[in-house]
Amino acid sequence: MDFMTAKEAAQKWNITQRRVAVLCSENRIDGAEFIGKMWLIPKSARQPQDGRVTRFEPPTDMSVKPFLKWAGGKSQILKSIRSKYPDEL
């Protein structure tokens, strides 16, 4: 039987070598063997489905809120704002 290394499997499946090692250690790749300090994976092995899940899901009813609080309207300081800008833009 022909084998490939975790690095070769990572390139073949377009994932990281670390991810391949994790999949092997979780016994999710059939026929993978740990020999010495490396994983050997059969060349005929298929990439397992990604079993990771997203832990955070933002609430769907979340409304946008201002990040600065402003007491009162800005019309109170409109004269001082206008004095900082020229009449014509």
N, C-alpha and C positions, 0 to 999 in steps of 0.2 A: 504494500500500500504506500502511496506517495504522501508525504507530509509537507507542510509549510510552517514557517515560524509565525509567531504572533505579529511580528513586524510585517511580514508578507501578507498575512490575513488583514491587517489594518489597512494596508495600501489597497488591497483587493476590494474590501468592503467600504472604504472611505470613512473609517472611524479611527480613533486613536489606538495606539498600541496598548495603552493602559486599559481602555475599555474592553479590548479583546481579552486581556488577562483576567479582568473581572468576570466576563462572560464565561471564560473557561473555569474559573474557580467556583462559579455558581452552578457548574455542570449544565450549562445551557447550550454548549456546543458538543454534539455527539462525537465521540471518539477522540476528544482532546486528551492529551497525556502530558503530565508534568515530569520532565526528565532533566535531571541535573538542576539547572537554574532557569530553564526555559520551557515554554509551552510548545508542544508539537500538535498541529491541527491537521486532520486529513484534508487533502486538496479538494475532495468532493463535498466537504462540509458546507452547509448553507449558513448565511448570517441569520442569527435568531432575531425575532422581533424585539424591538426596544421595549422593555418592561418598565422603564422609569415613568413616573407620573409627576405632574406639576403639583407642588404642594400648596402654592398660593394661587387663588383665583379671586381677582378683584370683584367686589360686589357690582352687580349690573345697575343698581339704582343709585350709584354714587354720583352726586352732583358736584359741579365745579364751584369752589368757594374762593373768594379773594384771599391772597396770602398776606395782605396788609389790611389792617383795620383802619377805617377812616370815619371819624365822628363828624357828622354833618355833611352838607354839600360842598362841592368845590367852587360854587358860584361866590362864596364868601371871599375867596382870595383871588378871584378872576382879575381884578384891577392890578394887583401886584404881578400876576403872571403876564398880563398883556404889556406891562411896562418893560419887561425883559426882552421882548421881541420887537423887531421893526414893524412898521405899519404894513408894508408891502413885502410879500414873500416871493 
